[in-house]
Amino acid sequence: VSTAIMLIPYHENYQAGWVYQSAPVHKPGNIVSGATKSLLVKYFGPLYLILASAAIFIWGIKIIDDLLLGLMNNIFIVLCIVNLYNIYLPFSMQPNIKSQSGKFAKMLLQFIIMGILILLHYLALRIWWLVPVLIPVMTLVTWGMIKRIQQFPWSKFSI
């Protein structure tokens, strides 16, 4: 999903991107939020359902709370990626002008965020009541991150 998010702006018919500027879109963050959610549903959702089903088959339904916390953590990571990289509207850039500058540091930060969330989940497993408490916390944080993305103004977008 993270690769798909970075590739969303690129399309061979990028000239049609002018429609974003001419349409009465007051919060273009809604477009980015919708594109991110569609990528999560199309690519991440089916794979997560298959893996979660296999995990439930192997370990039973006692791990549902871990699966829910893992789902919220994964969605949070994807939303962090959207916030870390330069923001472009979907299908608005020519494919051959991908800029690679500054991506190493951003990818490193992405891996650090993932590592911290994995470590926190692992440590939360040691306290029986902590995982169920963290599920609503991460759900609220994820919801807040989606709302933040939806509020992106035109000035936030790289053109």
C-alpha angles and dihedrals in degrees: 000000000000091000091048090051091054091048098047095095094055123089135145090236093052091142088080088070089091087082089076091060094046098044118086094253110153097175111035088182087081089065092051091045091052092047091050093049091049091052090050092050096044102041109015101036100061093044092048091049091052093048093044091050091051091048092050090048091053103038103020132235093306088089096057091102090054090049092051092049090047090051092052091046092051093049089048090053091051090050090049088054090053089053096045100053129064108276120236129168116254117277094000102118136068112251097231098059099069109149117216096185116122095005096114094065091046092050090048090052089048091054091047090053090049092049093049092050092048091049092048091049091049092049091046089058089066092064110059097212099042100078094056089048093050094052095073091039092055090042090056092045090050092047090050090050091052090050089049091053091048090056095057108132125216090261091065093063123093110226 
